[in-house]
Structure formats: C-alpha cells, structure tokens
Amino acid sequence: MKLLKTSLIPMIAIAALATSPVHAADDEAKAEKANKKICKKYRPTGTRIAKKTCMSQKAWDELKRRAQEAARTSQRLSGHQGRESG
C-alpha cells in the first residue's frame, strides 16, 4: 500500500506539470484575444458618412451587454406603463 502511494504521488505531480503549460497558453490566448483591438464602421442616424470606432473585444462585449440590458429595461418599463394606462 505504501509502495502504491509513493509511486502515485510523483506520477500525479508529473501529470500536473505536464498540463500546466497548456492551461497557461490557453489563458494567454484568451487574454490576447480580449485585448486585441477591433475596429468597426457604423453609420449614425441622419448621416451618410460612416464613422469608425476601435475598441478591445472586451469593451465591445461590455457595450453589447449594456445595450441589451437597456433594451430589456425599456421593454419592461413600456409594458408596465401600458397596463397602468389601459
């Protein structure tokens, strides 16, 4: 039993060390992707001239999340007001 424990511990340690660089590389790739600068063109209402905005992927994701949250809040409030007035 003791022999089994002493032989398994080094094997587990080696396995942990062998998988660590892979996880570190994945974390670095995710961080690099989140920090990568992405530029998008859009045309504001009332103009034909397109504007260009550059932000990180993380910032674009946050902007999208806030826009969705604002839309949900607006729909929820407009639905609530419609019931009160009717």
N, C-alpha and C positions, 0 to 999 in steps of 0.2 A: 504494500500500500504506500509506504514511504517512497519507494523507488518510483512509483507511478506519479506521485506528487512532484518529486524533484525533476522528473523528465518532462512533465507537462508545463511547468512554470516557464522554463526557457522557451519552449515552443510557442506559448501564448505571447510572450514578450516579443519574440521574433515576428510573429504574425501581426502584432500591433504596430511594430516599427515598419513593417513592410507596407501596411495600408496607410500610414500617416502621410507620406508624401502625396498620395493620390488625393486625399481629402484636402490637403493644403493647396494643391494645384487647382482643385475644384473651387475652393474658396477664393483663390486669387483670380480665377477666370470670372467668377460671379462679381467680384469687386471691380474688376476691369470693365466688365460689361455695364455695370451700374454707373461707372464714371465716364463711359465713352460719350463723347459729345455728338448729339444727333440734331440736325437742322431740318426744320420743316417749313414749307411755304404755305401761307394761307391768305385768303382774300377777305379783308374786313368788310362788313356790310357798308354799302354806299360807295365803294370804290372799285375800280378795275385793276388797280395796281396791287400786285401781290407783295406781301411782307414776309420776311424770313426771320424765324426765331430759332435760336440754338440753345439747347439745354442738355443736361445729362439724362440718361434713361431714368434714373431715379426721380428727377424733377418732373419729367413727362408723366411718369406713373402717378406721382402725387397730384399733379394738375388734373389728370383724368379722374382720380379718386374724388377730388374736391368737386369737380363738375358733376359727377354722378350723384354725389351727396346733395348738392344744391338742387338738382333736378328732382330728386326724391322728396326733399323737403318742400319744394314748391308745389309738387303734385299733391302731397299730403295736405298742405295748408289750403290749396284751392279746393280740394274735395271737401274739406271740413267747412269752409265758408259757404259752399254751395248748399250744404244740408241745412245750415242755420237760416239762410235767407228764404228757403223754399218751404 
